[in-house]
Amino acid sequence: MNWLEIKEVTEIEKIKELSVTQPVLIFKHSTRCSISSAALGRLERNWKEEDTSALKPYYLDLISYRPASLKVQDTFFVEHESPQVLIIKNGRCIYNASHMDINYKEIIDSIKQ
């Protein structure tokens, strides 16, 4: 899986704009949390490369880039959790899940609606 990393607050607006032409997945990861590592591993094991053309995956290390994490929360009106997946489409969050509720099939299904 080829993650695009979010490091700057300004990238959130670019993601919002990109989501008008292609849905975007944001994975908010806490590098200090074993549940977050398990959820990330499970998502990566299930990821199919052909889905990259339908869904652009972004990774946010929320420990290292806390301001960007806060910007995600404020921009998409989704309360912060970790780990957390958000699907952004047409500039808004259409799906989010956290912890062990992060489910690959649900993520893919959410962009087909």
CORURPE-V939389 format. One record per residue. N is the residue number from 1. PHI is phi as a letter, one per 30 degrees, with the letter a starting at -180 (999 if undefined). D_LAST is the distance of its C-alpha to the last C-alpha in Angstrom with 1 decimal. Layout:
BEGIN
((N & PHI & D_LAST) (N & PHI & D_LAST))
END
This chain:
BEGIN
((1 & 999 & 23.5) (2 & c & 24.4) (3 & d & 23.6) (4 & c & 24.2) (5 & d & 26.3) (6 & c & 26.1) (7 & b & 29.7) (8 & b & 30.0) (9 & e & 28.7) (10 & d & 28.3) (11 & d & 25.6) (12 & d & 23.2) (13 & d & 23.3) (14 & d & 22.9) (15 & d & 19.7) (16 & e & 18.4) (17 & d & 19.4) (18 & e & 18.1) (19 & d & 14.5) (20 & d & 14.6) (21 & c & 14.9) (22 & a & 13.4) (23 & e & 11.4) (24 & b & 14.2) (25 & c & 15.0) (26 & c & 18.1) (27 & c & 20.2) (28 & c & 23.0) (29 & b & 25.9) (30 & c & 29.3) (31 & d & 31.8) (32 & c & 34.1) (33 & c & 31.9) (34 & d & 31.9) (35 & d & 28.7) (36 & d & 26.9) (37 & d & 28.5) (38 & d & 27.4) (39 & d & 23.7) (40 & d & 24.0) (41 & d & 25.8) (42 & d & 23.4) (43 & d & 20.4) (44 & d & 22.6) (45 & d & 23.8) (46 & d & 20.4) (47 & d & 19.1) (48 & c & 19.0) (49 & e & 20.3) (50 & d & 18.1) (51 & d & 15.1) (52 & d & 17.1) (53 & d & 16.4) (54 & c & 12.6) (55 & b & 13.2) (56 & d & 16.6) (57 & c & 18.2) (58 & c & 20.7) (59 & c & 23.3) (60 & b & 25.2) (61 & d & 28.5) (62 & d & 28.8) (63 & d & 32.4) (64 & d & 33.5) (65 & b & 31.3) (66 & e & 31.2) (67 & e & 31.0) (68 & d & 27.8) (69 & d & 26.3) (70 & d & 27.5) (71 & d & 26.0) (72 & e & 22.5) (73 & e & 23.1) (74 & d & 24.5) (75 & d & 22.0) (76 & c & 18.7) (77 & h & 20.4) (78 & b & 19.8) (79 & e & 23.0) (80 & d & 24.3) (81 & b & 24.4) (82 & a & 25.3) (83 & d & 23.9) (84 & a & 20.5) (85 & c & 17.2) (86 & b & 15.1) (87 & c & 12.0) (88 & c & 12.7) (89 & b & 10.6) (90 & h & 12.5) (91 & i & 15.3) (92 & b & 14.0) (93 & d & 13.1) (94 & c & 9.6) (95 & a & 10.8) (96 & a & 14.4) (97 & a & 16.6) (98 & b & 20.3) (99 & h & 23.1) (100 & d & 22.7) (101 & d & 19.3) (102 & d & 17.9) (103 & b & 16.1) (104 & e & 15.1) (105 & d & 12.9) (106 & d & 11.0) (107 & d & 10.8) (108 & d & 9.5) (109 & d & 6.9) (110 & d & 5.8) (111 & d & 5.5) (112 & d & 3.8) (113 & d & 0.0))
END
